[in-house]
Amino acid sequence: MATQIDERRIAFTKGHGTGNDFVLFADPDGRVDLDADDLAALADRHFGVGADGVIRAVRSANLPEGAAALAEDPAAEWFMDYHNADGSPAEMCGNGIRVYGSYLIAQGLLDLAVGETVAIGTRGGVRQLTRTAAGFEVDLGPFVVAGDAMVAADGLHVDRPGLAVGVGNPHVVVALADDSELDALDLGDAPVVTPLPPDGVNVEFVVPADPLVENGVGRIRMRVHERGSGETLSCGTGAAAAALATRHWAGEGAPDAWSVDVPGGTVGVRVTPTADGAHVLLSGPAELVFSGTMKLL
Ligand SMILES: N[C@@H](CCC[C@H](N)C(=O)O)C(=O)O
């Protein structure tokens, strides 16, 4: 296992899920105390490693937020301590948790065979992560599709209505007419969302494929501007939100299984009934790319 050399020299691994990239480091005992500037320095693409987010692998018992995770599910030994590229914490990361699973296994911190499931603590609650032949599938839990907003973005000639979707973290999903509208978007600046939720929001722009449903699977294309990270090549919770919004708009008879194309690849989303209501699940690849160390100032 890569251990920390000291609190300021971080032994990291870089990984990604469909191009949504992360710096991961192991701090099982919760000894490494990084502030928002440190986390942003790790994620900086010019002066640091470069990533959309930073993930600390820490035992739930060793950080304050971990108590709630262990109370919810005592099996949640590991906590995904996730921060966006600007150093802000987020409740959940759907691509990140798959890469986190892969990282824990590679570090020898977790034994998980294909078909097995592990409970992982997050700020959004405990999530069940299953290893699959092609990567991982995470149960994002119950979801909320409700609430209207208006969204303005560079490249859109008029403001568009958006639909709020909660999957542990907040999203607003905007339907666009076709691929040319999606391609014309400039997401260098954050879209303006009115009303803006107090903690900010991730914004997804979505276009249905033609036909929308093939072999029982709904198909959409999506681009995303992530809270705290800017435009990314993929967002797992965003893909789930986009599929849920499109399913809502499609109405009765809409499929429960969705394929979501993002600039960095394709992820799967499915809705399934459970004892505590419908859950949304996300599946996709998880890649570890390289490891190194970085000394923080
Ligand atoms: N890329 C992630 C979401 C990361 C958190 C998000 N930016 C937020 O602030 O809520 C994903 O794959 O879900």
The ligand as an SDF file (V2000), in Angstrom:
LIG
                    3D

 13 12  0  0  0  0  0  0  0  0999 V2000
  -18.4430   14.1010  -10.8160 N   0  0  0  0  0  0  0  0  0  0  0  0
  -19.2610   13.6020   -9.7820 C   0  0  0  0  0  0  0  0  0  0  0  0
  -19.9890   14.6360   -8.9500 C   0  0  0  0  0  0  0  0  0  0  0  0
  -19.0120   15.4140   -8.0890 C   0  0  0  0  0  0  0  0  0  0  0  0
  -19.6740   16.3570   -7.1050 C   0  0  0  0  0  0  0  0  0  0  0  0
  -20.3690   17.5080   -7.7390 C   0  0  0  0  0  0  0  0  0  0  0  0
  -19.4770   18.3820   -8.4650 N   0  0  0  0  0  0  0  0  0  0  0  0
  -21.0910   18.2920   -6.6460 C   0  0  0  0  0  0  0  0  0  0  0  0
  -20.5710   19.3150   -6.1640 O   0  0  0  0  0  0  0  0  0  0  0  0
  -22.1850   17.8670   -6.2570 O   0  0  0  0  0  0  0  0  0  0  0  0
  -20.1140   12.4470  -10.1900 C   0  0  0  0  0  0  0  0  0  0  0  0
  -19.6030   11.6360  -10.9930 O   0  0  0  0  0  0  0  0  0  0  0  0
  -21.2020   12.2490   -9.6850 O   0  0  0  0  0  0  0  0  0  0  0  0
  1  2  1  0
  2  3  1  0
  2 11  1  0
  3  4  1  0
  4  5  1  0
  5  6  1  0
  6  7  1  0
  6  8  1  0
  8  9  2  0
  8 10  1  0
 11 12  2  0
 11 13  1  0
M  END
$$$$
